[in-house]
Amino acid sequence: MKKSKKIIICLLIVFIILSVAVAFIVMKNQGMFSKGNDEQYSVSQTESYEKSPIKNKTVIFLGSSVTYGATSKGESFVDYLEKRDGIIPVKEAVSGTTLVDNGESSYVARLKSIDTSIKADAFICQLSTNDATKKKPLGEISDSFDIQEFDTKTVAGSIEYIIAYAKNTWDCPIAFYTGTRYDSERYEQMVLLLYQIAEKWHIDIIDLWGDEDMQNVTKEDYKLYMVNGIHPSRAGYQLWWTPKFEAYLYSKVL
């Protein structure tokens, strides 16, 4: 009887240790221990620009975890633009989702859930890293501009579908944005593909991947700005990413 009690106690201790370890890993992955997520970098502590040229402009954002702010307590560049510049954002972002249409949470599926009556001043879509991580097929660029012709089971087809839908629905400036550079040949291929599609459709790219300014940061700043290779912290969004989106929107939305 005593032996069985000892076994139970040992198992409970092991369970508690494993639970704490798992909780620590999850919290770390969510940026809970990142200095870049300190309160001083929060949206609430961010200054507002009274005379922003994009104040009261409506911008639709479609994306996944980076657009949502998965490792920055739910705050992304979208929220900093709202606080700092006074934009009216439509933030359609779900973590872990792909451009490729593989269900109701895909970019293509969620795009159709956005209110078509919105008077949008710009539409900005994330070039999802999830498609690279999950090795979704790149596909090929279509010769057509007909939305019914695009293969949304591929990255290329999904991007073209999203562009065509946004053009037909909101008739506003359209841009795709990339993530900052990280170790992924597949994502680099997606960036190159995006440039070819952009040339066909005459849309814009907010290229954080190839931007030299984004690459010329110190190791200390990079550690502050990024929770991991893909996801920024609050500081990363506030100090590093948001100015790039502001520069684009200032030039396009007047």
Contacts in CASP RR format, 6 or more apart in sequence:
PFRMAT RR
TARGET T0000
AUTHOR 0000-0000-0000
METHOD contacts of the structure
MODEL  1
MKKSKKIIICLLIVFIILSVAVAFIVMKNQGMFSKGNDEQYSVSQTESYE
KSPIKNKTVIFLGSSVTYGATSKGESFVDYLEKRDGIIPVKEAVSGTTLV
DNGESSYVARLKSIDTSIKADAFICQLSTNDATKKKPLGEISDSFDIQEF
DTKTVAGSIEYIIAYAKNTWDCPIAFYTGTRYDSERYEQMVLLLYQIAEK
WHIDIIDLWGDEDMQNVTKEDYKLYMVNGIHPSRAGYQLWWTPKFEAYLY
SKVL
27 33 0 8 1.000
29 71 0 8 1.000
29 227 0 8 1.000
29 228 0 8 1.000
30 70 0 8 1.000
30 71 0 8 1.000
30 227 0 8 1.000
31 37 0 8 1.000
31 71 0 8 1.000
31 72 0 8 1.000
31 227 0 8 1.000
31 233 0 8 1.000
34 71 0 8 1.000
34 227 0 8 1.000
34 233 0 8 1.000
35 223 0 8 1.000
35 224 0 8 1.000
35 233 0 8 1.000
35 235 0 8 1.000
36 224 0 8 1.000
36 225 0 8 1.000
36 233 0 8 1.000
36 234 0 8 1.000
36 235 0 8 1.000
36 236 0 8 1.000
37 71 0 8 1.000
37 72 0 8 1.000
37 73 0 8 1.000
37 227 0 8 1.000
37 233 0 8 1.000
37 234 0 8 1.000
37 235 0 8 1.000
38 234 0 8 1.000
38 235 0 8 1.000
39 45 0 8 1.000
41 233 0 8 1.000
41 234 0 8 1.000
41 235 0 8 1.000
41 236 0 8 1.000
41 238 0 8 1.000
41 239 0 8 1.000
42 73 0 8 1.000
42 75 0 8 1.000
42 234 0 8 1.000
43 75 0 8 1.000
43 79 0 8 1.000
43 80 0 8 1.000
43 82 0 8 1.000
43 83 0 8 1.000
43 234 0 8 1.000
44 83 0 8 1.000
46 80 0 8 1.000
46 83 0 8 1.000
46 84 0 8 1.000
46 238 0 8 1.000
47 84 0 8 1.000
48 83 0 8 1.000
48 84 0 8 1.000
48 86 0 8 1.000
49 55 0 8 1.000
49 84 0 8 1.000
49 85 0 8 1.000
49 86 0 8 1.000
52 84 0 8 1.000
52 85 0 8 1.000
52 86 0 8 1.000
53 250 0 8 1.000
53 253 0 8 1.000
53 254 0 8 1.000
54 81 0 8 1.000
54 85 0 8 1.000
54 86 0 8 1.000
54 87 0 8 1.000
54 121 0 8 1.000
54 246 0 8 1.000
54 249 0 8 1.000
54 250 0 8 1.000
54 253 0 8 1.000
55 85 0 8 1.000
55 86 0 8 1.000
55 87 0 8 1.000
56 86 0 8 1.000
56 87 0 8 1.000
56 88 0 8 1.000
57 87 0 8 1.000
57 88 0 8 1.000
57 121 0 8 1.000
57 122 0 8 1.000
57 249 0 8 1.000
57 253 0 8 1.000
58 87 0 8 1.000
58 88 0 8 1.000
58 89 0 8 1.000
58 90 0 8 1.000
58 118 0 8 1.000
58 119 0 8 1.000
58 120 0 8 1.000
58 121 0 8 1.000
58 122 0 8 1.000
59 81 0 8 1.000
59 87 0 8 1.000
59 88 0 8 1.000
59 89 0 8 1.000
59 90 0 8 1.000
59 120 0 8 1.000
59 121 0 8 1.000
59 122 0 8 1.000
59 123 0 8 1.000
59 124 0 8 1.000
59 249 0 8 1.000
59 253 0 8 1.000
60 89 0 8 1.000
60 90 0 8 1.000
60 92 0 8 1.000
60 114 0 8 1.000
60 118 0 8 1.000
60 120 0 8 1.000
60 122 0 8 1.000
60 123 0 8 1.000
60 124 0 8 1.000
60 166 0 8 1.000
60 170 0 8 1.000
61 67 0 8 1.000
61 78 0 8 1.000
61 89 0 8 1.000
61 90 0 8 1.000
61 91 0 8 1.000
61 92 0 8 1.000
61 93 0 8 1.000
61 124 0 8 1.000
61 125 0 8 1.000
61 126 0 8 1.000
62 92 0 8 1.000
62 93 0 8 1.000
62 107 0 8 1.000
62 110 0 8 1.000
62 111 0 8 1.000
62 114 0 8 1.000
62 123 0 8 1.000
62 124 0 8 1.000
62 125 0 8 1.000
62 126 0 8 1.000
62 162 0 8 1.000
63 92 0 8 1.000
63 93 0 8 1.000
63 94 0 8 1.000
63 97 0 8 1.000
63 107 0 8 1.000
63 125 0 8 1.000
63 126 0 8 1.000
63 128 0 8 1.000
64 93 0 8 1.000
64 94 0 8 1.000
64 95 0 8 1.000
64 96 0 8 1.000
64 97 0 8 1.000
64 98 0 8 1.000
64 107 0 8 1.000
64 126 0 8 1.000
64 128 0 8 1.000
64 129 0 8 1.000
64 130 0 8 1.000
65 71 0 8 1.000
65 93 0 8 1.000
65 95 0 8 1.000
65 96 0 8 1.000
65 130 0 8 1.000
65 230 0 8 1.000
65 231 0 8 1.000
66 76 0 8 1.000
66 126 0 8 1.000
66 129 0 8 1.000
66 179 0 8 1.000
66 230 0 8 1.000
66 231 0 8 1.000
66 232 0 8 1.000
67 76 0 8 1.000
67 78 0 8 1.000
67 91 0 8 1.000
67 93 0 8 1.000
67 126 0 8 1.000
68 74 0 8 1.000
68 76 0 8 1.000
68 91 0 8 1.000
68 93 0 8 1.000
68 94 0 8 1.000
68 95 0 8 1.000
69 75 0 8 1.000
69 76 0 8 1.000
69 93 0 8 1.000
69 231 0 8 1.000
69 232 0 8 1.000
69 237 0 8 1.000
70 95 0 8 1.000
70 231 0 8 1.000
71 227 0 8 1.000
71 228 0 8 1.000
71 231 0 8 1.000
71 232 0 8 1.000
71 233 0 8 1.000
72 227 0 8 1.000
72 231 0 8 1.000
72 232 0 8 1.000
72 233 0 8 1.000
72 234 0 8 1.000
72 236 0 8 1.000
72 237 0 8 1.000
73 234 0 8 1.000
75 234 0 8 1.000
75 237 0 8 1.000
76 91 0 8 1.000
76 93 0 8 1.000
76 232 0 8 1.000
76 237 0 8 1.000
77 237 0 8 1.000
77 241 0 8 1.000
77 242 0 8 1.000
77 245 0 8 1.000
78 89 0 8 1.000
78 91 0 8 1.000
78 93 0 8 1.000
79 89 0 8 1.000
79 91 0 8 1.000
79 237 0 8 1.000
80 237 0 8 1.000
80 238 0 8 1.000
80 242 0 8 1.000
81 87 0 8 1.000
81 89 0 8 1.000
81 242 0 8 1.000
81 245 0 8 1.000
81 246 0 8 1.000
81 249 0 8 1.000
82 88 0 8 1.000
82 89 0 8 1.000
84 242 0 8 1.000
84 246 0 8 1.000
85 246 0 8 1.000
85 249 0 8 1.000
87 249 0 8 1.000
90 114 0 8 1.000
90 115 0 8 1.000
90 118 0 8 1.000
90 120 0 8 1.000
92 110 0 8 1.000
92 111 0 8 1.000
92 113 0 8 1.000
92 114 0 8 1.000
93 126 0 8 1.000
94 105 0 8 1.000
94 110 0 8 1.000
96 130 0 8 1.000
97 105 0 8 1.000
97 106 0 8 1.000
97 107 0 8 1.000
97 110 0 8 1.000
97 128 0 8 1.000
97 130 0 8 1.000
98 106 0 8 1.000
98 107 0 8 1.000
98 128 0 8 1.000
98 130 0 8 1.000
98 131 0 8 1.000
98 134 0 8 1.000
98 136 0 8 1.000
98 158 0 8 1.000
99 106 0 8 1.000
99 107 0 8 1.000
99 108 0 8 1.000
99 127 0 8 1.000
99 128 0 8 1.000
99 131 0 8 1.000
99 136 0 8 1.000
99 155 0 8 1.000
99 158 0 8 1.000
99 159 0 8 1.000
99 162 0 8 1.000
100 106 0 8 1.000
100 108 0 8 1.000
100 131 0 8 1.000
100 136 0 8 1.000
100 137 0 8 1.000
100 152 0 8 1.000
100 153 0 8 1.000
100 154 0 8 1.000
100 155 0 8 1.000
100 158 0 8 1.000
101 107 0 8 1.000
101 108 0 8 1.000
101 109 0 8 1.000
101 152 0 8 1.000
101 153 0 8 1.000
101 158 0 8 1.000
101 161 0 8 1.000
102 136 0 8 1.000
102 153 0 8 1.000
103 109 0 8 1.000
104 110 0 8 1.000
106 158 0 8 1.000
107 125 0 8 1.000
107 128 0 8 1.000
107 158 0 8 1.000
107 162 0 8 1.000
108 152 0 8 1.000
108 158 0 8 1.000
108 161 0 8 1.000
108 162 0 8 1.000
111 162 0 8 1.000
111 165 0 8 1.000
111 166 0 8 1.000
112 165 0 8 1.000
116 169 0 8 1.000
116 170 0 8 1.000
118 170 0 8 1.000
120 170 0 8 1.000
120 172 0 8 1.000
121 172 0 8 1.000
121 173 0 8 1.000
121 253 0 8 1.000
122 172 0 8 1.000
122 173 0 8 1.000
122 174 0 8 1.000
122 175 0 8 1.000
122 249 0 8 1.000
122 252 0 8 1.000
122 253 0 8 1.000
123 166 0 8 1.000
123 170 0 8 1.000
123 172 0 8 1.000
123 173 0 8 1.000
123 174 0 8 1.000
123 175 0 8 1.000
124 174 0 8 1.000
124 175 0 8 1.000
124 176 0 8 1.000
124 177 0 8 1.000
124 206 0 8 1.000
124 245 0 8 1.000
125 162 0 8 1.000
125 166 0 8 1.000
125 174 0 8 1.000
125 175 0 8 1.000
125 176 0 8 1.000
125 177 0 8 1.000
126 176 0 8 1.000
126 177 0 8 1.000
126 179 0 8 1.000
127 159 0 8 1.000
127 176 0 8 1.000
127 177 0 8 1.000
127 178 0 8 1.000
127 179 0 8 1.000
127 187 0 8 1.000
127 190 0 8 1.000
127 191 0 8 1.000
127 194 0 8 1.000
129 179 0 8 1.000
129 182 0 8 1.000
129 184 0 8 1.000
129 187 0 8 1.000
129 230 0 8 1.000
131 155 0 8 1.000
131 190 0 8 1.000
132 184 0 8 1.000
132 186 0 8 1.000
132 187 0 8 1.000
132 190 0 8 1.000
133 184 0 8 1.000
135 186 0 8 1.000
136 154 0 8 1.000
136 155 0 8 1.000
137 153 0 8 1.000
137 154 0 8 1.000
137 155 0 8 1.000
138 154 0 8 1.000
138 155 0 8 1.000
138 156 0 8 1.000
138 189 0 8 1.000
138 190 0 8 1.000
138 193 0 8 1.000
139 151 0 8 1.000
139 154 0 8 1.000
139 155 0 8 1.000
139 156 0 8 1.000
139 157 0 8 1.000
140 154 0 8 1.000
140 156 0 8 1.000
141 156 0 8 1.000
141 157 0 8 1.000
141 160 0 8 1.000
141 193 0 8 1.000
141 196 0 8 1.000
141 197 0 8 1.000
141 200 0 8 1.000
142 149 0 8 1.000
142 150 0 8 1.000
142 151 0 8 1.000
142 156 0 8 1.000
142 157 0 8 1.000
142 160 0 8 1.000
144 150 0 8 1.000
145 164 0 8 1.000
146 164 0 8 1.000
147 161 0 8 1.000
147 164 0 8 1.000
147 165 0 8 1.000
147 168 0 8 1.000
150 157 0 8 1.000
150 158 0 8 1.000
150 160 0 8 1.000
150 161 0 8 1.000
150 164 0 8 1.000
151 157 0 8 1.000
152 158 0 8 1.000
152 161 0 8 1.000
155 190 0 8 1.000
155 193 0 8 1.000
156 193 0 8 1.000
156 197 0 8 1.000
159 176 0 8 1.000
159 193 0 8 1.000
159 194 0 8 1.000
159 197 0 8 1.000
160 197 0 8 1.000
160 201 0 8 1.000
163 174 0 8 1.000
163 197 0 8 1.000
163 201 0 8 1.000
163 203 0 8 1.000
166 172 0 8 1.000
166 174 0 8 1.000
167 174 0 8 1.000
167 201 0 8 1.000
173 204 0 8 1.000
173 252 0 8 1.000
173 253 0 8 1.000
174 201 0 8 1.000
174 203 0 8 1.000
174 204 0 8 1.000
175 203 0 8 1.000
175 204 0 8 1.000
175 205 0 8 1.000
175 206 0 8 1.000
175 248 0 8 1.000
175 252 0 8 1.000
176 194 0 8 1.000
176 198 0 8 1.000
176 203 0 8 1.000
176 204 0 8 1.000
176 205 0 8 1.000
176 206 0 8 1.000
177 205 0 8 1.000
177 206 0 8 1.000
177 207 0 8 1.000
177 208 0 8 1.000
177 245 0 8 1.000
178 191 0 8 1.000
178 194 0 8 1.000
178 205 0 8 1.000
178 206 0 8 1.000
178 207 0 8 1.000
178 208 0 8 1.000
178 209 0 8 1.000
178 210 0 8 1.000
179 187 0 8 1.000
179 208 0 8 1.000
179 209 0 8 1.000
179 230 0 8 1.000
180 208 0 8 1.000
180 209 0 8 1.000
180 211 0 8 1.000
180 214 0 8 1.000
180 215 0 8 1.000
180 226 0 8 1.000
180 229 0 8 1.000
180 232 0 8 1.000
180 241 0 8 1.000
181 208 0 8 1.000
181 209 0 8 1.000
181 210 0 8 1.000
181 214 0 8 1.000
181 215 0 8 1.000
182 229 0 8 1.000
182 230 0 8 1.000
183 229 0 8 1.000
187 209 0 8 1.000
188 209 0 8 1.000
191 207 0 8 1.000
191 209 0 8 1.000
191 210 0 8 1.000
194 205 0 8 1.000
195 205 0 8 1.000
197 203 0 8 1.000
198 204 0 8 1.000
198 205 0 8 1.000
204 248 0 8 1.000
204 252 0 8 1.000
206 244 0 8 1.000
206 245 0 8 1.000
206 248 0 8 1.000
208 214 0 8 1.000
208 241 0 8 1.000
208 244 0 8 1.000
211 244 0 8 1.000
214 240 0 8 1.000
214 244 0 8 1.000
217 225 0 8 1.000
217 240 0 8 1.000
221 240 0 8 1.000
224 233 0 8 1.000
224 235 0 8 1.000
224 236 0 8 1.000
225 232 0 8 1.000
225 233 0 8 1.000
225 235 0 8 1.000
225 236 0 8 1.000
225 239 0 8 1.000
225 240 0 8 1.000
226 232 0 8 1.000
226 233 0 8 1.000
226 236 0 8 1.000
227 233 0 8 1.000
232 240 0 8 1.000
232 241 0 8 1.000
END
